[in-house]
Amino acid sequence: MSQQIVILAAGKGTRMGGEIPKVLLPLNIGEPIILHLLNEIKGLPQDTKPVIVVGFKKEMVMDALGDEYIYVTQFDQKGTGHAVLSAKDQIVAENFIVLNGDMPFTTKESLQKLIDSHHQNRSVVSMVTVKLENFEGGNKYFSSWGRIIRNAAGEVNKIREFKDSTDQERLITEVNTGTYMFNSVWIWDKLAQITDDNNQHEFYLTDIIELAIKDGKKVNSLSIDPKEAYGINNPEDLDFARKLL
């Protein structure tokens, strides 16, 4: 089955100063954050150019990355679900992977495992998680991430965003990385069903998980090393990411 890659890169990066798009901040010797991810995915099977969802100062992103990619614009910052919907007209493959442009350490090997698992299980939705022992020390970084809620059989039942979680749900130590793989035909009707009825008033891509469950679909999941899921949201994160390199 065919697949392509969609990278979300529309954010302003307010906590990073907001002068340039966050994904263009230098991570290593002038190379922007997103370039590390783009270099990693080059070895993956793809049926067309990767799609990059841009927004804030999109011309800067496009000029920096060049014509190797397809660009679509998310004109309003209404959440990850809205960002993916913005790319709909450019999705031509049977399946597509959603990645965050500010997560530079995701590896080609893990993404290939995701692709293989998605196809082997004939999934309409697959997701990547991180399993932690606790939220102490370095794991504190993940403490505000969405929690993976599973049923008695160990199957993914829903994702609860941290700000919408109960105290009990916040004790769960498996978190959502925001990396997914979707069946293209299945997802578009589902995206039209999600609402912004949450604390952030955004259209969460995570709501797709509950819709899949209601649709009788099993959510496929893959866990990766926490280091691969490390994203950059503030200057402290950027400093730590540079040390990881």
Summary of the structure (lengths in Angstrom):
residues: 245
radius of gyration: 17.0
end to end distance: 34.4
largest distance: 49.5
contacts: 780
relative contact order: 0.19
helix: 36%
strand: 23%
